[in-house]
Amino acid sequence: MFDTATEILPHEHVLLIRVCKPMLDEATMRKLVVDVRAAAAKRTGVPIVLDVSRVHFAPSGSLGLLVQLAQRLRLEGRRLVLINLDPHLLTTIRVTHLDSVIEIHDSVDQVVTSLPKSVQKSDQHHLVATVVGQQLPLADH
């Protein structure tokens, strides 16, 4: 079976990346950082949204790496947003005040709502998904 840390999901307004592992151990987190940086380089100008719905635990070292990634991306003018957080993980992030460094929303729709209206109204015909390094046009909705 193919073992991957992330999966890029098609979305018109954001770079949506699902974290596929239930635990963000150090090895997974390092792979996640590489995956996010590579995907972000291919799709500039949009927020990077990490769907962490499958993640149930992240040790402090991994949370530190996530903060570093968020800070680096912010220096590049990019937003890193976490969505669909496990309640225990969300509590950990809030108790440690990491939510002051890492942006958190309930859903990708909430992130899109926070975008400028001009971005929200862009043409859906230009929606493109990146699949294994190739760009494939998606079917019209």
JOTA-V216455 format. One record per backbone hydrogen bond with DSSP energy under -1.0 kcal/mol. NH is the residue of the N-H (numbers start at 1). CO is the residue of the C=O. Records with the same first field share a line. If there is no record, write none. Layout:
NH: CO ; CO
This chain:
7: 18
9: 16
15: 47
17: 49
18: 7
19: 51
20: 5
24: 57
25: 23
29: 25
30: 26
31: 27
32: 28
33: 29
34: 30
35: 31
36: 32
37: 33
38: 34
39: 35
40: 36
41: 37
42: 38
43: 39
48: 79
49: 15
50: 81
51: 17
52: 83
55: 52
56: 22
57: 22
63: 59
64: 60
65: 61
66: 62
67: 63
68: 64
69: 65
70: 66
71: 67
72: 68
73: 69
74: 70
75: 71
76: 72
77: 74
78: 73
81: 48
82: 103
83: 50
90: 86
91: 87
92: 88
93: 89
94: 90
95: 91
96: 92
97: 94
98: 93
100: 97
101: 98
102: 98
103: 80
105: 82
111: 107
112: 108
113: 109
114: 110
115: 112
119: 116
120: 116
121: 117
122: 119
126: 123
127: 124
129: 136
131: 134
134: 131
136: 129
138: 127
